[in-house]
Amino acid sequence: MKSVFLGFVGAALLLAALPAAPHHSFAAEFDINRPVKLTGAVTRLEWTNPHAWIFIDAKDDKNNVQSWAIELVGINDLLRLGWGRDKVKTGDVISIDGFGAKNGTNTVNAASVSLANGELVWASAKSPNAK
């Protein structure tokens, strides 16, 4: 019995020593004073934790295509809101309202996501589209 207990303690200590995946706050990565509006075709979806990601190609004001990475909430939150893996698919045209990355890259934290038909798929509390 004692060896089983020591085995559990040893396993717990090994797991505790593993590095945790880093997580950032909104304010550390994104600028609330840098609103971004994008419309483009979905090129890839990543259902990962702690955040899901959508990647789109959107045209800028000079009609040049730029690739963007869009950070969403976590998968569990999306599922609770009725957004399954098939809600948005590669090739779908979507519109994003969000906030740009402080480092100036083409990375956005989404405040809302709408389909081409205007259906609001998701809106955060910080979105002007929130209900």
Backbone as CSV, one residue per row, in Angstrom:
resi,resn,N_x,N_y,N_z,CA_x,CA_y,CA_z,C_x,C_y,C_z
1,MET,0.815,-1.188,0.000,0.000,0.000,0.000,0.871,1.269,0.000
2,LYS,1.957,1.188,0.798,2.844,2.332,0.896,3.506,2.612,-0.457
3,SER,3.865,1.573,-1.217,4.522,1.782,-2.509,3.559,2.391,-3.526
4,VAL,2.276,2.037,-3.436,1.272,2.639,-4.327,1.143,4.126,-4.019
5,PHE,1.093,4.457,-2.746,1.000,5.865,-2.331,2.219,6.647,-2.805
6,LEU,3.406,6.062,-2.619,4.628,6.741,-3.053,4.653,6.897,-4.577
7,GLY,4.100,5.916,-5.282,4.001,6.025,-6.737,3.131,7.196,-7.154
8,PHE,1.984,7.359,-6.490,1.100,8.496,-6.786,1.772,9.824,-6.463
9,VAL,2.459,9.874,-5.336,3.156,11.107,-4.950,4.247,11.429,-5.978
10,GLY,5.005,10.410,-6.376,6.052,10.623,-7.375,5.495,11.116,-8.703
11,ALA,4.380,10.507,-9.155,3.750,10.942,-10.404,3.252,12.376,-10.291
12,ALA,2.673,12.713,-9.153,2.175,14.070,-8.946,3.316,15.087,-8.982
13,LEU,4.432,14.740,-8.391,5.582,15.650,-8.407,6.133,15.828,-9.813
14,LEU,6.180,14.748,-10.596,6.644,14.864,-11.975,5.714,15.742,-12.804
15,LEU,4.414,15.562,-12.640,3.451,16.384,-13.384,3.530,17.842,-12.965
16,ALA,3.748,18.084,-11.692,3.836,19.464,-11.207,5.065,20.166,-11.759
17,ALA,6.093,19.395,-12.102,7.327,19.989,-12.610,7.235,20.366,-14.082
18,LEU,6.232,19.849,-14.810,6.084,20.190,-16.223,5.692,21.653,-16.366
19,PRO,6.246,22.347,-17.344,5.884,23.761,-17.501,4.438,23.910,-17.982
20,ALA,3.774,24.887,-17.449,2.402,25.180,-17.871,2.439,25.997,-19.149
21,ALA,1.435,25.815,-19.997,1.343,26.623,-21.210,1.077,28.071,-20.812
22,PRO,1.834,29.007,-21.351,1.632,30.397,-20.963,0.306,30.935,-21.502
23,HIS,-0.297,31.813,-20.756,-1.529,32.461,-21.180,-1.369,33.949,-20.926
24,HIS,-1.885,34.741,-21.807,-1.691,36.185,-21.719,-3.020,36.879,-21.451
25,SER,-2.912,38.080,-20.955,-4.106,38.901,-20.805,-4.325,39.671,-22.103
26,PHE,-5.551,40.107,-22.318,-5.870,40.896,-23.501,-4.952,42.113,-23.578
27,ALA,-4.827,42.836,-22.475,-4.072,44.093,-22.462,-2.580,43.891,-22.741
28,ALA,-2.064,42.703,-22.463,-0.648,42.448,-22.714,-0.355,42.296,-24.205
29,GLU,-1.337,41.830,-24.976,-1.118,41.509,-26.385,-1.815,42.450,-27.367
30,PHE,-2.984,42.966,-26.977,-3.826,43.705,-27.915,-4.101,45.113,-27.424
31,ASP,-4.401,46.002,-28.375,-4.604,47.423,-28.088,-6.069,47.791,-28.311
32,ILE,-6.770,48.117,-27.247,-8.183,48.498,-27.324,-8.362,49.756,-28.175
33,ASN,-7.295,50.538,-28.328,-7.348,51.754,-29.137,-6.955,51.515,-30.593
34,ARG,-6.842,50.254,-30.983,-6.510,49.899,-32.366,-7.598,48.979,-32.939
35,PRO,-8.800,49.538,-33.149,-9.880,48.704,-33.703,-9.562,48.281,-35.131
36,VAL,-9.944,47.047,-35.457,-9.700,46.486,-36.780,-10.992,45.875,-37.297
37,LYS,-11.334,46.177,-38.562,-12.470,45.568,-39.243,-11.933,44.852,-40.468
38,LEU,-12.256,43.570,-40.592,-11.756,42.762,-41.695,-12.882,41.950,-42.314
39,THR,-12.792,41.718,-43.602,-13.661,40.772,-44.293,-12.764,39.969,-45.203
40,GLY,-12.886,38.638,-45.100,-12.036,37.799,-45.930,-12.434,36.348,-45.864
41,ALA,-11.754,35.562,-46.682,-12.025,34.124,-46.763,-11.198,33.376,-45.728
42,VAL,-11.838,32.431,-45.072,-11.167,31.597,-44.074,-10.192,30.666,-44.784
43,THR,-8.946,30.670,-44.319,-7.934,29.784,-44.887,-7.636,28.600,-43.974
44,ARG,-7.867,28.784,-42.678,-7.562,27.719,-41.720,-8.265,27.995,-40.401
45,LEU,-8.623,26.942,-39.698,-9.183,27.018,-38.357,-8.317,26.186,-37.426
46,GLU,-8.089,26.675,-36.224,-7.352,25.899,-35.224,-8.182,25.861,-33.947
47,TRP,-8.655,24.696,-33.607,-9.401,24.498,-32.368,-8.412,24.096,-31.297
48,THR,-7.768,25.098,-30.694,-6.745,24.861,-29.690,-7.116,25.589,-28.411
49,ASN,-6.465,25.208,-27.338,-6.623,25.904,-26.072,-5.335,26.650,-25.782
50,PRO,-5.342,27.776,-25.137,-6.497,28.347,-24.472,-7.425,29.148,-25.390
51,HIS,-7.053,29.357,-26.647,-7.892,30.105,-27.573,-7.994,29.375,-28.900
52,ALA,-9.152,29.468,-29.521,-9.300,28.980,-30.894,-8.838,30.110,-31.821
53,TRP,-8.425,29.742,-33.032,-7.917,30.714,-34.000,-8.569,30.505,-35.353
54,ILE,-8.856,31.610,-36.033,-9.291,31.595,-37.421,-8.242,32.376,-38.204
55,PHE,-7.886,31.867,-39.359,-6.944,32.556,-40.232,-7.687,32.926,-41.507
56,ILE,-7.563,34.184,-41.911,-8.264,34.652,-43.107,-7.306,35.408,-44.016
57,ASP,-7.689,35.486,-45.285,-7.027,36.367,-46.238,-7.991,37.507,-46.531
58,ALA,-7.574,38.736,-46.246,-8.415,39.910,-46.441,-7.663,40.941,-47.273
59,LYS,-8.401,41.690,-48.066,-7.784,42.731,-48.891,-7.674,44.025,-48.089
60,ASP,-6.543,44.701,-48.272,-6.376,45.997,-47.623,-6.970,47.086,-48.509
61,ASP,-6.799,48.343,-48.125,-7.385,49.456,-48.877,-6.758,49.640,-50.261
62,LYS,-5.615,48.979,-50.516,-4.976,49.044,-51.840,-5.232,47.767,-52.643
63,ASN,-6.177,46.951,-52.167,-6.592,45.719,-52.832,-5.522,44.618,-52.787
64,ASN,-4.560,44.743,-51.880,-3.558,43.694,-51.680,-4.083,42.702,-50.649
65,VAL,-3.873,41.421,-50.900,-4.322,40.386,-49.963,-3.308,40.244,-48.839
66,GLN,-3.822,40.257,-47.614,-2.992,40.069,-46.432,-3.571,38.937,-45.602
67,SER,-2.705,38.120,-45.037,-3.139,37.036,-44.158,-3.232,37.555,-42.725
68,TRP,-4.303,37.166,-42.038,-4.551,37.607,-40.673,-4.811,36.409,-39.777
69,ALA,-4.348,36.496,-38.545,-4.633,35.508,-37.503,-5.618,36.137,-36.529
70,ILE,-6.744,35.464,-36.308,-7.805,36.000,-35.466,-7.937,35.137,-34.218
71,GLU,-7.697,35.716,-33.062,-7.830,34.988,-31.801,-9.271,35.053,-31.319
72,LEU,-9.811,33.896,-30.945,-11.158,33.803,-30.383,-11.052,33.396,-28.922
73,VAL,-12.193,33.131,-28.314,-12.214,32.572,-26.963,-11.863,31.093,-27.053
74,GLY,-11.881,30.406,-25.940,-11.573,28.985,-25.914,-12.655,28.133,-26.557
75,ILE,-12.271,26.916,-26.877,-13.170,25.978,-27.540,-14.433,25.728,-26.720
76,ASN,-14.283,25.523,-25.427,-15.453,25.236,-24.589,-16.452,26.386,-24.620
77,ASP,-15.955,27.609,-24.592,-16.850,28.768,-24.677,-17.572,28.788,-26.020
78,LEU,-16.855,28.517,-27.098,-17.481,28.504,-28.423,-18.554,27.417,-28.503
79,LEU,-18.261,26.237,-27.979,-19.243,25.149,-28.003,-20.479,25.500,-27.191
80,ARG,-20.288,26.126,-26.029,-21.436,26.557,-25.202,-22.304,27.570,-25.937
81,LEU,-21.683,28.360,-26.802,-22.421,29.366,-27.566,-23.028,28.796,-28.850
82,GLY,-22.878,27.487,-29.056,-23.471,26.852,-30.216,-22.598,26.876,-31.459
83,TRP,-21.332,27.190,-31.296,-20.427,27.270,-32.426,-19.618,25.977,-32.497
84,GLY,-20.055,25.036,-33.319,-19.323,23.794,-33.521,-18.256,23.965,-34.580
85,ARG,-17.508,22.903,-34.827,-16.416,22.938,-35.804,-16.901,23.246,-37.219
86,ASP,-18.181,22.996,-37.488,-18.699,23.203,-38.841,-19.415,24.541,-39.017
87,LYS,-19.422,25.384,-38.006,-20.098,26.683,-38.105,-19.417,27.592,-39.133
88,VAL,-18.108,27.601,-39.114,-17.310,28.361,-40.072,-16.326,27.385,-40.692
89,LYS,-16.274,27.357,-42.015,-15.428,26.399,-42.723,-14.415,27.128,-43.614
90,THR,-13.367,26.416,-43.966,-12.380,26.953,-44.903,-13.102,27.384,-46.181
91,GLY,-12.795,28.596,-46.643,-13.424,29.145,-47.840,-14.583,30.079,-47.541
92,ASP,-15.190,29.964,-46.355,-16.281,30.877,-45.990,-15.751,32.308,-45.902
93,VAL,-16.549,33.251,-46.331,-16.204,34.664,-46.171,-16.849,35.145,-44.873
94,ILE,-16.028,35.721,-44.013,-16.510,36.211,-42.728,-16.038,37.642,-42.513
95,SER,-16.700,38.315,-41.583,-16.299,39.666,-41.173,-15.923,39.624,-39.704
96,ILE,-14.861,40.315,-39.384,-14.330,40.359,-38.026,-14.272,41.811,-37.577
97,ASP,-14.761,42.072,-36.387,-14.494,43.319,-35.688,-13.636,42.932,-34.501
98,GLY,-12.539,43.623,-34.307,-11.680,43.271,-33.194,-10.650,44.337,-32.912
99,PHE,-9.602,43.918,-32.250,-8.562,44.845,-31.816,-7.201,44.291,-32.205
100,GLY,-6.382,45.142,-32.800,-5.087,44.730,-33.322,-4.048,44.480,-32.257
101,ALA,-3.048,43.695,-32.650,-1.942,43.374,-31.764,-1.079,44.606,-31.513
102,LYS,-0.580,44.699,-30.308,0.304,45.813,-29.958,1.600,45.780,-30.748
103,ASN,2.036,44.585,-31.157,3.314,44.483,-31.856,3.210,44.793,-33.348
104,GLY,2.000,45.151,-33.824,1.822,45.569,-35.201,1.666,44.444,-36.209
105,THR,1.691,43.199,-35.765,1.498,42.081,-36.693,0.033,41.988,-37.110
106,ASN,-0.246,41.183,-38.113,-1.617,40.979,-38.583,-2.323,39.960,-37.694
107,THR,-2.434,40.317,-36.435,-3.085,39.487,-35.428,-4.160,40.323,-34.757
108,VAL,-5.341,39.728,-34.608,-6.491,40.445,-34.050,-7.146,39.595,-32.974
109,ASN,-7.586,40.230,-31.919,-8.451,39.585,-30.941,-9.872,39.922,-31.354
110,ALA,-10.656,38.909,-31.714,-11.996,39.145,-32.238,-12.950,39.627,-31.153
111,ALA,-13.693,40.671,-31.490,-14.792,41.129,-30.647,-16.109,40.599,-31.206
112,SER,-16.163,40.392,-32.537,-17.341,39.772,-33.151,-16.951,39.115,-34.463
113,VAL,-17.733,38.087,-34.819,-17.550,37.357,-36.068,-18.910,37.236,-36.727
114,SER,-18.993,37.635,-37.998,-20.241,37.544,-38.758,-20.000,36.777,-40.054
115,LEU,-21.012,36.023,-40.472,-20.954,35.323,-41.756,-21.267,36.298,-42.879
116,ALA,-21.020,35.886,-44.118,-21.245,36.745,-45.282,-22.704,37.171,-45.397
117,ASN,-23.635,36.342,-44.906,-25.058,36.686,-44.964,-25.470,37.655,-43.855
118,GLY,-24.512,38.098,-43.053,-24.795,39.046,-41.985,-25.099,38.414,-40.639
119,GLU,-25.216,37.083,-40.596,-25.508,36.402,-39.326,-24.354,36.602,-38.353
120,LEU,-24.676,37.156,-37.194,-23.680,37.347,-36.149,-23.454,35.998,-35.478
121,VAL,-22.273,35.452,-35.659,-21.955,34.138,-35.114,-21.548,34.248,-33.660
122,TRP,-20.815,35.281,-33.340,-20.318,35.439,-31.979,-19.948,36.890,-31.732
123,ALA,-20.230,37.366,-30.532,-19.810,38.704,-30.123,-19.430,38.682,-28.650
124,SER,-18.321,39.280,-28.338,-17.885,39.372,-26.940,-18.509,40.593,-26.296
125,ALA,-18.329,40.711,-25.023,-18.874,41.857,-24.297,-18.235,43.165,-24.740
126,LYS,-17.011,43.113,-25.297,-16.336,44.337,-25.727,-16.699,44.755,-27.156
127,SER,-17.574,43.969,-27.788,-17.947,44.256,-29.174,-19.070,45.272,-29.255
128,PRO,-19.018,46.175,-30.240,-20.143,47.085,-30.456,-21.371,46.320,-30.966
129,ASN,-21.171,45.063,-31.420,-22.276,44.242,-31.909,-22.903,43.376,-30.828
130,ALA,-22.370,43.408,-29.609,-22.884,42.547,-28.541,-24.322,42.909,-28.220
131,LYS,-25.090,41.887,-27.939,-26.512,42.099,-27.621,-26.710,42.286,-26.146
